[in-house]
Structure formats: structure tokens, C-alpha cells
Amino acid sequence: MPELPEVETVRRTLEKLVIGKTVERVSVLLKRIVQLPDDTEAFALLLQGETIRSVERRGKFLRFMFDQYTMVSHLRMEGRYGVYGADENMEPHTHVIFHFTDGTELRYKDVRQFGTMHIFPLNQDLSELPLKKLGLEPLDDSFTLEAFRDKLGKRATKIKPLLLNQEYIVGIGNIYVDESLFLAGIHPEREANTLSKQEQAKLYEAIVATLNEAVAAGGSSVKSYVNGQGEIGMFQHQLKMYGRKAEPCLTCGHAIEKTVVAGRGTHYCPKCQPLKRPKAKRSGS
Ligand SMILES: [Zn+2]
């Protein structure tokens, strides 16, 4: 499943390819991709004559900003966008086609068919489901150490599932949680409210650094992922933890262990990320 860096890479690529293009018509070949409006003809009609002004992102959702509408798109497992000439062959599993007035097409392909599209009046998507419940946006200016600490300190829950919870913080999936916790030297099963101020700051920095590095590398292709220009992300070559069970930790050389935390395969170094016994609960700090 693409994580935030992959979706951000797709967004940046799409931005170069589709901004300023005007929709002539939309072909919906697979109805289940279109969630709102539930009538696919209405979906197609809303975008007719609309021009894409920008492509934004909230968590792992792409937001196509038209003149009057926002189209929210989630790629889920295998969704991909590509821009083609109208005369180019249609690849299998192409489900939605946005035909532009300049003779090019934005095609949405999805082998697994789990992707979704919703149309809202411009910007109303942020206050509606599925976006309204999303938590902190880790690549945004609003993601400050204070904002991160604010909620973290109060949670009597394991740190890994908390970081995976999209209502707390968006877009960090299994891979980047493991990488960030390693970088911060924090065991995935530590209780969030037992982290020291220093550990909170290290984790905050680790999340930002890991995601920025991944975006710079064009996203990860641990599970096959291709961005909007057909380029494959390269971040898997830089993963320090994920998928390296029994290999030596790059910091200390100890064998990396794999366990299951909150139902997810979890990689960690028992030496660099010790599961400290939480001390007696301090009050008021
Ligand atoms: Zn280590």
C-alpha cells in the first residue's frame, strides 16, 4: 500500500502533468471506484468544463482542485494515475478516464479495484468524511513539536499503533513507523505516555526526517508502486529496519528482530530500542 511519501511523489508528478487542463468529459468504466456522487453520470457531469487548478494532498488522499469542486482520490492498494495521448492504447484495469480538451487523458488504473473517488464543492471535503477525521499532517508547517507532544503525552497506549492511527497522525504506515522508531531509539511497544520529553523530540525529528528522505527518494517500492510518470520509487534501498529481519542493525550490529505489534509485522533492534520498564507514573508532567 502506498504510504505518505509515495502519495506525495504521485502528487508532485501529477501536478506537473495536469494543472491547467480542462475536462471535456469523463468516462467511468468501473462504477465502484466512484463513491460520491453515487451516480456515475452525475460524477462525470460535475467535472465537465472544469479546469484543474492544483493537486493537493491530505494524508494519503489526493485532492484535485477544480474551479468549483474538489475531487478526493485514494489509491488504496494499487491505484495509479497516468497521462496519455487519447490515441494511446488503453492498458488493462483502466477504470476512470478524464478526457481533456487538449487531446490528452488522465487515466486511473487499479488492478485491485479498492481505490475511491469523491467529489465535493471546493474545499468542503476537509470538513466531510473521509477527510474530516484525519489527524496531524506530518509534512505540513502545522506539524510542530508542540502539536505532536500535545496529544502524545496523554495517551496510555503503545506507541506503534498510535502512530499508525490516522486520527492521530496521518500517512505514516507500517514501514515508516518502524524506520522512525528505530531512528529515535524507541521500542514499538513503549507506552506513548511514558516517553520522556527528549524521546518525544527525537521521535518528532525522526518522523520528519524519515518522511522527507523518502519523499526526496521518490517513495518506496517495497510493494510495487509507480508514480504518475511511470517511475518506480527508490526508497526501499535506504530502509534500515523494515524487511531486514535477522540482518545486522546498521547502528550496533545486533540482529534485527521481527515481532507482531497491534497485528502488524514489526522490525526493531532490541539493543538500540530497549523496552524500558515504565517508571511509576509521574503526575502533572
Ligand atoms: Zn541496534
Boltz pocket constraint, residues with backbone or C-beta under 6 A from the ligand:
constraints:
  - pocket:
      binder: B
      contacts: [[A, 249], [A, 250], [A, 251], [A, 252], [A, 253], [A, 254], [A, 269], [A, 270], [A, 271], [A, 272], [A, 273]]
      max_distance: 6.0
